[in-house]
Amino acid sequence: VYDGEYESQRQTEMPAKAAKPAAAPPPPDPEPEQEAYGTWEGERNEEKLPHGEGKATYPNGDIYFGRIENNMREKKGRYVWKPHAEGQQGGVYDGEYESNKKHGTGTMKYPDDGVYEGQWKSGMREGKGTFKYPNGDWYKGDWLGGRKSGTGTYFSFAGSCWVSRFESCPSSMFK
């Protein structure tokens, strides 16, 4: 177990055993701010606009199954991203929405096979959650603004485990 300081979400000392490279940070959430549907199959309001349960197919090929209220994704839904290339899978989000953004509890499966399960706020990982990296590493703990922040446990596929406090750094530090 590593008990030490972290800089930019990385430990300042390397563990003695490191058989596999460290996992990359979770990818950003790719969900667009779309409100224009290619097609809507479902309930409509008096003005004939999407309102209620149904299926939205966006012009870019993404699909949303769930509730639309006032032209926004709300409550429980499933958003499926179109794959970017032949033979690849797109991302999938199953969870709660508020005002067109992931908000509440949900699971995001990324195209690279990374998976986040936990809390969301205004479209970002925020609160308690677990991210399982494609290489077998995982992080379970606090999130703020889409980044590890606060107390958490990071387990390396190589067998190392760190319990530490993470500090969320501004993304401008990584440019």
N, C-alpha and C positions, 0 to 999 in steps of 0.2 A: 504494500500500500504506500503510495506516495503522499507525503505530508509536507508540502512546501508551497512556494509562491509560483504564480503563473504570470506570464507576460503575453499580451495579445492572444489570450486563450490557449497558450502553450506553456508547459512547465519549463522552469528555468534550468533544471538539471535533467539529464537523460537517465532512465533506468538502466541497470546493468544488462538486462535481457531485452533485446529488440529484434525479434526474428522477422517481423513484417513492418512495412512502412506505416507511419501514422495515417489515420484516415483524414481525408480532406474535410473542411467544414461543410455542413449541410448546404445544398444548393438553395438559391432563393426560390421563393414560391412563384411559379410561373403564371398564375392566374391573371388574365387580362381584365381590365375594367370595361367589359363589354355590356352593352344594354340592347344593341340591335341584334335581333334574332334573324337567322336565315329562315327558320320555320319554327312554329310553336304548335305543339299538339297537346291540347289540354284546356282547362277551364279559362274562361274570359269574363271580364266585367261588362257592365252596361255599354261602355264605349268600345267593346270588342277587343280590348287590349289584354295581353296575357295577365291572368290573375287567378292564382290557385295552383293546384297540382298539375304537373304535366312534364313535357319533354321539350327542351329548347335545343335546336341544332344551329350552331353559329356558322357564319359564312366561312370561317377558317377550318371547319370540320370538327371543332370541339363540341361535346354534347353535355347538357346538364339535365338531370332528372331530379325533380323536386318541386318546391313551392316558389312561385313568383308573386310578389305583392308590390304594387306601385312600380312595376317595371324593374324590380330588384330581387335577387335571390334572397330568400328568407327561410329561417328555421332549418329543418333537416333536408339535406340534399346530397347528390352525388354528381361530381363534375369529372368528366373524362376528357383528357387532352388528346388530340390527334397526334399520332407518332410523327416525328420530324423526318424519319427516313424509313424506307422499306425494311421490314423485318425487325424494327424496333417497336417498343411499346411506349405509349404516352403515359403521363402521370395520371393518378386517380386520387381524388379527395372524397372521402365519405365523412360527413359531419354536419355541424350546425353553421348557419349563416346569419348575418345581420347586416342590413344595408349593403348587400352585394359582396360582402367580405366574409372570409372564414372567421367565425366568432363563436366561442363556446368550446365544445369538445369535438375532436375529429381526428381522423387518420389520413395522412398524406403519403401515398406511395409514389416515389419519384422514378423517372425513367431509368436511372442508374441502379435501381433496386434498393436505394435507401428508403427507410420508412420512419416517419415521425408519428407518434401517437401521444395525444395530450391536449393541452389547452391552447386556444387561439384567441387573439384580441385584434380587431381591426385588420385582419388579413395576415398577421404575424404570429409566429410561435411565441406564446407568452403565458407564463404560469408554470405549472408542473407538466413535464413531458419526458418522453424517451425517444431518442433518435438512434436507430440501428443502421450503421454504415454498411455499404456493400462489401467491405473487406472483413466484416465480422466484428469490428469494434462497436461499442455502444456507449451512449451517455444518457444517464437518467438524473434529472434534477430540475433546477430552475432555469427559465428562459425569460428574456426581456428583449423586445424589439427584434425577434428572430434570431437572437444569439444566446449562447450559454451565458448565464449571468446569475450569480448567487451560488448556493451550495449544490454540489452535484458529484456524481460518481462516474468516472470514465474507466471503462474496461477495455483493454487492448486484446485483440485476438491472440497476440503473442503471449498472453498470460499475465500482464501487468494490470494493476488496478490502482487508481488514484481517487481519493476522496479529498475534495478541495473546494475552495471558494473561487468562482470564476468572476471576472470583471468584464462587462460588456464594453468593447472598444468601438469608437466610431468607425464606420466603414471607410472614412477618408484616410485612416492610418494604413490601409492595405493597398493604396493606389501607387 
